[in-house]
Amino acid sequence: MRVLVTGGAGYVGSVLVPLLLDHGYQVRVVDWGMFGLEHVDARAELIEGDIIDFRPEWLEGVDAVIHLAGLSNDPMAAFSPPLNYVLNAAGTAIVAQAAREAGVRRFVFSSTCSVYGFSPQGEADETTDARPTFPYAVSKLMGERSLLCLEDEAFRPIVLRFGTIVGWSPRLRFDLVVNTMVKTALSQGRVVVFNPDIWRPLLDVRDAARAYMLALEAPLDVTGVFNVAAENYRLPRLAEEVASALAEAGVPARVEVERRPDVRSYRVSSARAREVLGFRPQRAMRDTVLELVARIRDAGIEDFDDPRYYNVEGMKRFLAEGRTPWAVVRALGPSEGGR
């Protein structure tokens, strides 16, 4: 099976693409290089391209699409709301429409559990109303809905709503909650909790990659939305688990609490993904933290403030260099609020 992975050079893509290749898939990556292209597995076919200027020939011989491309967190969306909506909402519709017209049957979309917004009462499942209030989550929900509008007997989309994905990737990020805790412990000797009252569902990036592969392999009668997370955490418990694993790795760190407002708090049920897709996480938080520490040490990373590890900083640099392939996006630029 040949799979097209959009955004395959990113944080998740650089873990997913090798997994697919190792399992016998042929992989074509389309990525515009916002964070560089050096982490794309050499066994994959690489096309440097923009999903807004999507080319039908990119789908030649393709059996399935995994759509990762787009802006990936709230800071990026806040920096340029127009670009956020263009890429995450319109971009998803453009790629999905092209795939449907090319006869691609399976389309897997990377969405987010943050579409549930502030949902403090119990675990949200796929029937829970999605009422996001921030541009990033709104744009992902728009992408979901445009995709599902195209579903028919021949075009079979699956939407994976992920919890916060964390852990080691060749295209490393330090702007994710566990990765941030590890970075701060290594650089400052502390693990910081910014709001002790909120909930977050978490998932190791390797388990996320496995979830995409399970969606690819699901029978074609399976479609719709699936929450995908390993466990729901209140942040103080998460910090204690991270600190315990850090101590095991020889990194002593004290847990500190700072109260900062956050209107996002949600727990999710992944029961449908477990029952229908057969998804069962394999990576415990201890595994995630120990691997992060070992890999950071092996890579000799010491400059934890390097902009390459923060998505919004990489986005700012990319736009400032004028390397965006699509002229209209360049014209949009960052919003006034992001300048």
VOLUM-477246 format. One record per residue (C-alpha): residue in one letter; x, y, z. Coordinates in steps of 0.2 Angstrom, whole numbers, padded with zeros to 4 digits, always signed. Layout:
N
AXYZ ...
This chain:
339
M+0000+0000+0000 R+0006+0017-0004 V+0002+0031+0009 L+0003+0050+0006 V+0008+0058+0022 T+0006+0077+0022 G+0016+0086+0035 G+0027+0071+0036 A+0043+0080+0041 G+0035+0087+0058 Y+0036+0081+0076 V+0023+0067+0073 G+0027+0063+0055 S+0046+0060+0058 V+0040+0046+0070 L+0026+0040+0059 V+0034+0038+0043 P+0048+0026+0048 L+0035+0016+0057 L+0025+0014+0041 L+0041+0010+0031 D+0046-0003+0044 H+0029-0011+0042 G+0030-0013+0023 Y+0021+0003+0017 Q+0027+0014+0003 V+0027+0032+0009 R+0026+0048+0000 V+0029+0064+0010 V+0022+0081+0005 D+0029+0095+0017 W+0033+0113+0014 G+0048+0113+0025 M+0043+0125+0039 F+0053+0115+0051 G+0066+0108+0039 L+0065+0092+0029 E+0081+0083+0036 H+0071+0072+0047 V+0061+0063+0033 D+0066+0045+0032 A+0077+0043+0017 R+0067+0028+0012 A+0052+0039+0009 E+0048+0049-0007 L+0049+0067-0003 I+0040+0081-0011 E+0042+0099-0005 G+0025+0107-0008 D+0011+0117-0001 I-0006+0109+0003 I-0015+0125-0002 D-0007+0123-0020 F-0011+0104-0020 R-0006+0095-0036 P-0016+0080-0042 E-0001+0071-0047 W+0005+0069-0029 L-0009+0056-0027 E-0004+0045-0042 G-0003+0027-0036 V-0009+0032-0018 D-0021+0021-0009 A-0023+0031+0007 V-0019+0048+0015 I-0014+0053+0032 H-0016+0072+0034 L-0005+0079+0047 A-0001+0096+0038 G-0006+0112+0046 L-0003+0123+0061 S-0002+0113+0077 N-0005+0123+0093 D-0012+0138+0100 P+0003+0150+0099 M+0004+0147+0081 A-0014+0150+0078 A-0013+0166+0089 F+0002+0172+0079 S-0008+0171+0062 P-0026+0167+0064 P-0029+0169+0045 L-0015+0157+0041 N-0022+0145+0055 Y-0039+0145+0046 V-0032+0144+0029 L-0021+0129+0033 N-0031+0119+0046 A-0049+0122+0039 A-0047+0125+0020 G-0031+0115+0018 T-0040+0100+0025 A-0054+0102+0013 I-0043+0105-0002 V-0033+0089+0002 A-0048+0078+0005 Q-0057+0084-0010 A-0042+0080-0021 A-0040+0063-0013 R-0059+0059-0016 E-0058+0064-0034 A-0042+0053-0036 G-0052+0038-0030 V-0042+0037-0013 R-0053+0027-0001 R-0045+0029+0016 F-0042+0047+0023 V-0035+0049+0041 F-0036+0066+0048 S-0025+0072+0063 S-0037+0082+0075 T-0036+0087+0093 C-0046+0083+0109 S-0045+0102+0113 V-0061+0104+0102 Y-0070+0100+0118 G-0064+0116+0126 F-0068+0118+0144 S-0077+0101+0149 P-0074+0098+0168 Q-0089+0086+0170 G-0083+0068+0167 E-0074+0061+0152 A-0079+0068+0134 D-0083+0055+0122 E-0086+0057+0103 T-0104+0061+0106 T-0100+0076+0118 D-0103+0093+0110 A-0087+0101+0103 R-0087+0119+0108 P-0070+0126+0106 T-0067+0145+0109 F-0049+0146+0103 P-0044+0148+0085 Y-0033+0132+0084 A-0046+0121+0090 V-0060+0130+0080 S-0050+0127+0064 K-0047+0109+0068 L-0066+0106+0070 M-0069+0115+0054 G-0057+0104+0046 E-0066+0088+0053 R-0083+0094+0047 S-0077+0098+0029 L-0069+0081+0028 L-0084+0071+0035 C-0096+0081+0023 L-0086+0071+0009 E-0089+0054+0016 D-0098+0042+0005 E-0097+0023+0001 A-0081+0026-0009 F-0072+0039+0002 R-0070+0033+0020 P-0063+0046+0032 I-0057+0043+0050 V-0054+0058+0062 L-0042+0055+0076 R-0044+0067+0090 F-0028+0066+0100 G-0024+0071+0117 T-0008+0081+0120 I+0006+0071+0111 V+0023+0070+0120 G+0039+0062+0120 W+0055+0060+0109 S+0055+0063+0091 P+0069+0067+0078 R+0060+0084+0076 L+0060+0088+0094 R+0049+0100+0103 F+0050+0108+0120 D+0033+0117+0119 L+0023+0101+0124 V+0019+0099+0143 V+0029+0084+0147 N+0044+0089+0136 T+0043+0106+0144 M+0044+0098+0161 V+0059+0088+0156 K+0068+0103+0148 T+0065+0114+0164 A+0071+0100+0175 L+0087+0098+0165 S+0090+0117+0164 Q+0084+0123+0180 G+0081+0108+0192 R+0063+0110+0193 V+0046+0104+0186 V+0033+0118+0185 V+0014+0116+0186 F+0006+0132+0179 N-0012+0127+0184 P-0015+0113+0197 D-0034+0112+0193 I-0034+0107+0175 W-0035+0091+0166 R-0026+0085+0151 P-0026+0069+0141 L-0009+0063+0136 L-0001+0051+0123 D+0017+0046+0119 V+0021+0051+0101 R+0025+0032+0097 D+0008+0027+0102 A+0001+0041+0092 A+0010+0034+0077 R+0003+0017+0080 A-0015+0024+0081 Y-0013+0031+0063 M-0007+0014+0057 L-0022+0006+0065 A-0033+0018+0057 L-0025+0014+0040 E-0028-0005+0043 A-0046-0003+0049 P-0060-0011+0038 L-0067+0002+0026 D-0084+0001+0035 V-0076+0010+0049 T-0077+0029+0048 G-0080+0044+0060 V-0072+0052+0075 F-0061+0043+0088 N-0053+0051+0104 V-0035+0044+0106 A-0026+0046+0122 A-0017+0035+0135 E-0022+0043+0151 N-0031+0059+0158 Y-0020+0068+0171 R-0022+0082+0183 L-0006+0092+0181 P+0000+0090+0199 R+0000+0071+0197 L+0008+0072+0180 A+0022+0083+0188 E+0025+0070+0202 E+0026+0056+0189 V+0038+0066+0178 A+0049+0070+0193 S+0049+0052+0199 A+0055+0046+0182 L+0068+0060+0181 A+0075+0055+0198 E+0077+0037+0191 A+0087+0045+0177 G+0098+0054+0189 V+0090+0071+0187 P+0084+0078+0203 A+0070+0091+0201 R+0058+0099+0214 V+0040+0102+0209 E+0034+0120+0209 V+0016+0126+0207 E+0012+0143+0198 R-0006+0148+0196 R-0009+0154+0178 P-0027+0155+0171 D-0031+0142+0158 V-0049+0140+0151 R-0045+0123+0143 S-0048+0108+0154 Y-0055+0091+0148 R-0054+0073+0150 V-0058+0061+0137 S-0063+0043+0134 S-0054+0033+0121 A-0066+0018+0123 R-0071+0019+0105 A-0053+0018+0098 R-0050+0004+0109 E-0065-0006+0104 V-0066-0002+0086 L-0048+0001+0081 G-0040-0010+0094 F-0030+0004+0101 R-0021+0001+0117 P-0006+0012+0122 Q+0010+0004+0125 R+0020+0018+0133 A+0019+0023+0151 M+0024+0041+0157 R+0040+0033+0164 D+0045+0027+0147 T+0042+0043+0139 V+0052+0053+0152 L+0067+0041+0153 E+0068+0041+0134 L+0067+0059+0133 V+0082+0061+0145 A+0092+0048+0137 R+0090+0055+0119 I+0093+0073+0124 R+0109+0067+0133 D+0114+0057+0118 A+0111+0071+0106 G+0121+0083+0117 I+0107+0096+0118 E+0111+0110+0129 D+0103+0125+0122 F+0085+0122+0127 D+0080+0140+0121 D+0085+0136+0103 P+0070+0142+0092 R+0070+0126+0082 Y+0062+0117+0097 Y+0047+0129+0098 N+0034+0128+0084 V+0028+0146+0084 E+0047+0152+0083 G+0050+0141+0068 M+0034+0148+0060 K+0040+0166+0063 R+0057+0162+0055 F+0049+0153+0041 L+0037+0167+0036 A+0051+0181+0039 E+0062+0172+0027 G+0048+0173+0014 R+0050+0154+0010 T+0031+0151+0010 P+0027+0143-0007 W+0010+0150-0008 A+0010+0169-0013 V-0007+0172-0005 V-0001+0165+0012 R+0014+0177+0011 A+0002+0191+0008 L-0008+0187+0024 G+0007+0186+0035 P+0005+0187+0054 S-0010+0196+0061 E-0008+0213+0069 G-0009+0205+0086 G+0005+0193+0082 R+0017+0207+0076 
